[in-house]
Amino acid sequence: MTATGADQEAAGPTPRGYWWWDRRRGVALDVGLALVSALECALEGVEFAGDTGLPVPLGVLFGLLAGSVLVLRRRWPIAVVLVSIATTPAEMGFLMGIVGLYTLAASEVPRRITVVLTGMTLVGTFIVSYVRLRQSVSAHADFGPGVWYVPVVSLFMSLGLTAPSVLFGLYIGARRRLMESLRERADSLERELSLLADRAEERAEWARTEERTRIAREMHDVVAHRVSLMVVHAAALQAVAPKDPAKAVRNAVLVGDMGRQALTELREMLGVLRSGDALVAPRAGQVPLASVGRVAAAVAAEVLEEGPRLHEVEALVAQSREAGMTVELSVEGELRPYAPEVEQTAYRVVQEALTNVHKHAAGARTWVRLAHRGAEVAMQVENGPTDGVTADAGLPSGGNGLVGMRERVLGLGGVFVSGPTDAGGFRVSAVLPDGGPAAA
């Protein structure tokens, strides 16, 4: 039988050098049974020697050797039963026969071998009982039972010596196999539960990572564009302040407005995050994956509900014009409502593309194109080479703009392409499938 580590610890240390025994009590039990069996066979060997005319010491020695075979019952149960069958005519080894049949029935020996050896033991016991009982009845002339007496009593005696031990052995063997099967199933369930827990933790970690990435991308898109425009206006303010105070004042007003807009959007984002954290305050016994799922759903719902829409692209382009960028906007098709995530993603793609122009192509001419088609909306932002005159505002770049745009578009099943143009500029193109009109 197989056993888990806990069962082996409960059973105590396994001794080494004890051949086929697993535990010390098994050694003690088998050695004790073998000693009792050897003593029984030795006493019965005295009578056997008297009946056969052999020397008594030889009969006793034969009995000791035959009875001690019982010590091998766990390793070779078939050999023990065969020896008990062989000693049946000598009327010795009753304990060896009973214990041997029990061990044979409880072991993993094929059932056909158990049936054959049980039948041989039954026949041998019946013959010996029949002969002895017949002799006893013949010796008592005054006792005259019927013809049925000797065979019926012999049959009951042989069944009594074989059937109980075999049936009990079959029961113990079946129970042992059932316990082994239950233990293996318990171990299998424990392993499966451990794997499920590991997978749940992996899914929770994946969900947390995805949510952190999404929040970081959203905050990048919200803040980077506003701050970039503020830096561009601040540079222009520094350049025109000595020459044109009135224009410097207008630029300062624009910088203030954009700063307030950036703070407002940042405050809204942080408010959403705080409300999401409050929804999933840790409680005892709560599954981490459920917590992550609820906060992700709350944050996503809030952001999508209050996020920008496609009709705000014109205002976005106007802000870039005010910052000194030469940008043209063209729209094909009729503007219609889309799913919130589609409109927000389209807006963020245009916003991030314009931010990249401010960062990397100061003074470049830019074209923004929107196309509303039957089952999709397409957008493209293309800029020419820098004019070489406009001073670079020195905006830092983290290298996450294009990555964030690609993740947004591909996450909705769209197509995203970006790369340099033959004219020396850069082009960003995206196509988003129509996710259905936004719910009123």
Secondary structure by P-SEA (a helix, b strand, c coil): ccccaaaaaaaccccccccccccaaaaaaaaaaaaaaaaaaaaaaaaaaaaacccaaaaaaaaaaaaaccccccccaaaaaaaaaaacccccaaaaaaaaaaaaaaccccaaaaaaaaaaaaaaaaaaaaaaaaaaaaaccccccccaaaaaaaaaaaaaaccaaaaaaaaaaaaaaaaaaaaaaaaaaaaaaaaaaaaaaaaaaaaaaaaaaaaaaaaaaacaaaaaaaaaaaaaaaaaccccaaaaaaaaaaaaaaaaaaaaaaaaaaaaaaaaaaaccccccccaaaaaaaaaaaaaaaaaaccccccaaaaaaaaaaaaccbbbbbbccbbbbccaaaaaaaaaaaaaaaaaaaccccbbbbbbbbbbcccbbbbbbbbccccccccccccccccaaaaaaaaaaaaabbbbbbbbccccbbbbbbbbcccccccc
